[in-house]
Amino acid sequence: MTFADEVKNAVTARAALLVIGVLGLQLLFIASYVGALHRPDPTDVPFGVVAPQQVSGQLVTQLGGLPGGPLDTRAVSDAAEARRQIENRDIDGALIVGPTGRTDTLLVASGGGTVLATSLESIVEQVETPRKRALRTVDVAPASPDDFDGLSSFYLVVGWCVGGYLCASILAISAGTKPANRQRAAIRTAVMALYSIAGGIGGAVIIGPILGALPGSVWALAGLGALVVFAVGMITLALEALTGIVGIGLAVLLIVIAGNPSAGGAFPLPMLPDFWRAIGPALPPGAGTWVARSIAYFHGNAVTGPLLVLSAWAVVGTALTLLLSMRRRDRDGIPEPAPTAPGNGAHG
């Protein structure tokens, strides 16, 4: 047997295609993470300005016209309204111009990302210094001292996502990527649901009572975790039912390669390039990270949209998994012979 024959026997055409696919995922991983995170620049950060009427318009224009467009400024009626909008996650910061004296106040929310809060302070100081104004920073929603750089919520959601697609992958590898029938698909869905509940509760207990990394309701985080795990698991099962083992790679592409760097974890969404900022909120890691931070630091505000995103992934994944199993049963099933009435059999 020649060396070429040995190679053909050792590496089948199917294996070669899978290896090429893995190489593609590897290169996309590098491109996505480095592309999203190598140069975090604040762009169009929602930002409020509270100032006396005679200077408000000028200051809004000045801050909004800074080189690179770091701020998307809007006038806010008063300090209380600015604080309310930050807590509702409508804006990420606000400048309160003191009507008397030469000290202004910058409101930030490090719970939404300490890197963004620090960047806002640096940006506003560039405007305040030439005006000979002093700046005092007030953190409206401070990150926990045990939550370095506000990353705990992101890593929590990443862990839930990893559990979701790994569990779905194990179910597929152990008993076939495409369920043999609707009953098998329903069983996998039920197993995924039970696993999701256990994963959600476990993650919430670890990050809250055990490590003390995140404040907020343990049960709210547990519910979020169950939804994240189930959404990721079911969309993975659906991709596997649709494409076989390739579905595992597609799930990695969707959740890990596209979803994680665009989630606003390492750097909040306003600091990401346009592409990743656009796709992040529509993918499970981004939606989950936003809700986790809202639960921990923003009284559970502004979670309806992200929860609908996660629910949509869960519903679509479940529906596709069940529908594709029915389609396979119809295609692969052998029709049963029509029943014959007693006494009416053929006689030779």
Steps between C-alpha positions, in 0.01 A plus 500: 500500500640839399538798730216677317273203570598509868410870515163433336425225751618707797324823404167456324351769281241571771773537763696732273197723452442512876865593560473779245184617676680502836783704347242749376346526848845553649578788265157652552551478878822701474348753259186550710663538840790716384277701269253576776736557791836625375407868499210595728388851409184654647263597223154655531476428874152616615584796725288762678576863573334695782594867478351850532299591194750761381783247464313172451472510121860607454628227732288228336640603161857516628490156663318347205754642257813361660745335256403140430144553623539331840176642644140506384386793713155617594373766742340369820269705719668452839737285703225272631383426145859434392543252784170332412602460136833345600327254735254415219802448270375761253832688526844397625600824670412865552673830569334720761620859466495682832296821482738661750867445564745332265441132574291273278384144566540202272255213555619157388397138559798267537259206541442527127874474437781667690702558181219710355461699823873578502491598134212742559694667778800546270287636215314753714821620667630596155211744470495618861871586530503776233186642663689507831233288665568237767334160458354279772401145402204322659441131432122450482518121465843394630639160413563269793858513633506123444399544135823614333432720197136385509598175326329250732162524326664439162693194618187366667307520172793353304496204739129451447544516122786248507287263706210535258682409182718234666197322644327511160817372334529209743137404441567501127831312506375232738183414306525653154489866399158463336225364725346182358146612575289761672503312831881502507502872423249565779715300744808702405303820548388387846856405597619838377235674710598313818869565436425870441322536834787331683758711316313824564466438873856373534654800324293749700592337832870489414524863387278632780497330841824301451735750332313825569602627156158635402223660705135468402235234530637146487168369368483765229849405386407131519199559276715692255757220502240234428373702204852563362602133528174378346512753214858410409441127546188489287642705215800263504269197486312661212821564304608141562163368385531712187864439403628208710836532673565823309236655726743490791739720301217732402404537867861589586499754216177658621555500877877504553645668195227755428322522836770524765711790367183696414334442838624823658685308770866595480400837353144635511313526171572873435873416494473228233529545121174545313462140377538340843290770665221426253491122541573476873153576641339246263714205616467303826831608661424869448137480609595291804783732609273805477231337716751370756641850549151646522406251772821563692530879478197665339203365701403267214427789263509482119483121470188447288673519162793269586269247666287494183817437298593202719143370491495524121817289473349242736168482313659486155749235611230284658263532204769416245621201702151352518404583142822359355454178694150464353633562151763231545242253627282565194797458266655194662188320623365187329126516446310227678282266289130576506315278749297213353155425635471158673386225264572710191851375434598386153466132420726327255 
